């Protein structure tokens, strides 16, 4: 799925907010931050991850759910020392991909 699009500043702001909301409600990340598995800067790491995922489609326009899942799993392991064994990392990007696709179609 090629989703490269140029968003207006308002669309970019809404996209970043949406990504932040999805990740902030992801139980695995919430537990990692609340338990400070990433150390005292756990919330900063979560915020960085939100920005990184929001920017992922700009750096990799053909990114799909598997690319996002891989990124989430890597960050959770590297930054929070958590090896996820459930499928939650795959479920996180599903609403993001469909939202991005819908917004891309509106922009085109």
MARMARBA-9888 format. One record per residue (C-alpha): x, z, y. Coordinates in steps of 0.2 Angstrom, whole numbers, padded with zeros to 4 digits, always signed. Each point is the difference from the previous one (the first is absolute). Example, Ala and Ser with C-alpha at 12.3 -4.5 7.8 and 13.67 -1.06 7.14 Angstrom:
BEGIN
+0062+0039-0022+0006-0003+0017
//
This chain:
BEGIN
+0000+0000+0000+0008-0006+0016-0006+0012+0014+0012-0004+0014-0010+0002+0016+0003+0004+0018-0010+0015+0005-0005+0005+0017+0006+0017+0006-0017+0008-0004-0001-0008-0017+0018+0007-0004-0005+0017+0006-0015+0000-0011+0010-0006-0015+0013+0014+0002-0014+0013+0002-0008-0007-0016+0016+0001-0010+0003+0018+0007-0017+0005-0005+0002-0007-0018+0017+0008-0003-0005+0017+0008-0015+0001-0012+0011-0005-0015+0000+0016-0011+0018-0002-0006+0007-0002+0017-0010+0014+0007+0006+0012-0014+0018-0006+0003-0001+0004+0019-0010+0016-0002+0012+0007-0013+0015-0007+0010+0007-0009-0015+0009-0011+0013+0007+0016+0009-0005+0006+0017-0001-0018+0006-0013-0005-0012-0013-0004+0013+0013-0011+0009+0003-0009-0016-0019-0003-0002-0001-0007+0017+0015-0011-0003-0008-0006-0016-0016-0004+0009+0009-0011+0013+0011-0008-0014-0016-0005-0010-0009-0006+0016+0016-0011+0004+0002-0006-0018-0011-0015+0002+0009-0006+0015+0017+0001-0009-0008-0007-0016-0015-0011+0004-0004-0003-0018+0001+0018-0005-0014+0005-0012-0006+0016-0008+0015+0001-0012+0013-0001+0014-0009+0014+0009-0001+0010-0016+0018-0002-0004+0004+0005+0018-0011+0016-0001+0008+0005-0017+0018-0003+0006-0003+0010+0016-0009+0014-0010+0014+0002-0012+0014-0002+0013-0007+0010+0014-0011+0013-0009+0008+0000-0017-0016-0004-0008-0002-0011-0015-0019-0005+0000-0007-0004-0017-0018-0004+0005-0006-0016+0007-0003+0007+0018+0014-0010+0008-0008-0016-0006-0018+0006+0007+0007+0004+0017+0004-0018+0006-0017-0007-0007-0010+0004+0016+0015-0005+0011+0001-0017-0008-0018-0004+0002+0000+0006+0018+0015-0010+0004-0008-0016-0008-0016+0003+0010+0009+0002+0016+0011-0015-0003-0015-0011-0003-0008+0007+0017+0016-0005+0009+0002-0017-0008
//
